[in-house]
Amino acid sequence: MSDRFDAHAAVPASEGGSPAWFELLLTVLGALALAVLFRLFVAETYEIPSGSMLETIQLGDRLLGEKVTLRWDPPAAGDVVTFNDPDGSGSTLIKRVIATEGQVVDLQDGYVIVDGRTLEEDYVLDKPSYALDGHASNLSENVSFPFTVPAGCLWVMGDNRTNSLDSRYFGAIPVSSVTSKALFIYWPLPDARTL
């Protein structure tokens, strides 16, 4: 019985067909292809270069954003998302979804009101949410309030309301521009937590 199993034992690649260096090259190329596919379709890591999401996300934090659920579960109010910069700079921005299509956003006395209800936003640490009068980008005319979020769009704002260029500046963003939903901060370890 043992002779039968020995006859079917694996033969090292260097003794069989391809040379070892070729097998190693195929392994490395396969791993690179898997990494690229993972990054394109499953998840991506991001390093935060600005303070627009303070105190939720710190300058220099690294986080993981997942892409898979975007295919069947569009971003909802409260989700932290990454998206392509509406000004076409090629940068990726990160903000919190405040309202989705058809919802009415208003800013009154430093508070965000969606569909007539004032949002409870512990994450803004009592920073007021004012309109950015006179700061319209070339992508939108001065955003006026109340603002109805168009079909297929999201209203996004940074948690650091006094230092964030967001939908108050560039208007609503297309859902199609969202690149991931932020899952968790993984580095540095003292900041690690789910979002």
C-alpha positions, 0 to 999 in steps of 0.5 A, spaced: 500 500 500 505 504 501 508 503 494 502 505 491 502 512 495 509 513 493 508 512 486 504 518 486 508 523 490 509 530 488 515 531 484 519 538 486 518 543 480 525 543 479 526 536 477 519 536 473 517 541 468 519 548 469 525 551 472 524 554 479 525 561 477 520 561 472 515 558 477 517 563 482 516 569 477 509 566 475 507 566 483 509 573 484 506 575 477 499 572 480 500 575 487 501 582 484 494 581 479 490 578 485 493 585 489 491 589 483 484 586 483 483 586 490 484 593 490 480 595 484 474 591 486 474 589 493 477 594 498 482 600 498 487 603 503 487 610 504 491 615 508 488 621 511 491 628 508 487 633 511 483 635 518 476 635 514 474 629 518 476 631 525 475 629 530 472 622 527 479 621 523 485 624 525 490 627 520 495 621 518 490 616 520 490 610 515 483 606 514 480 601 509 474 602 505 470 597 502 467 597 495 463 590 494 457 592 497 456 599 493 454 594 488 447 593 491 447 597 497 448 605 496 451 609 501 446 611 506 446 617 511 451 617 516 456 612 512 463 615 511 465 614 504 470 616 499 469 619 493 472 622 487 474 630 487 468 633 484 473 638 481 476 633 477 483 633 480 484 626 481 484 626 488 480 622 493 476 625 498 472 623 505 466 625 508 460 623 511 453 622 508 448 627 511 442 626 506 440 622 500 436 623 493 430 627 494 431 629 501 431 636 503 437 639 507 437 646 511 442 649 515 439 654 520 443 657 526 449 652 526 445 646 525 443 641 520 436 639 518 434 634 514 427 633 512 425 638 517 428 634 523 435 637 526 440 632 526 443 629 532 451 630 530 455 628 536 461 627 531 461 634 530 463 636 537 459 642 537 462 645 531 457 649 528 454 648 521 454 654 517 453 655 509 459 657 505 456 664 503 461 667 497 465 660 497 461 657 491 466 653 487 466 653 479 462 646 480 456 649 483 453 656 483 452 658 490 448 653 494 442 655 497 438 652 502 433 649 503 437 644 498 433 638 495 438 632 493 437 631 486 436 623 484 442 619 484 446 624 488 448 625 496 449 630 500 456 630 504 459 634 509 466 633 513 465 632 521 470 638 522 464 643 520 468 649 520 474 647 516 471 642 510 470 644 503 464 639 502 457 639 499 456 646 501 462 648 497 461 643 491 454 641 491 451 634 491 455 629 489 453 623 484 453 616 487 457 614 482 463 618 484 463 614 491 469 609 491 468 606 497 465 606 504 470 607 510 470 601 514 475 602 520 481 606 521 487 601 522 493 605 523 496 608 528 494 603 533 491 608 538 486 611 533 484 604 531 476 603 531 470 602 526 467 607 522 
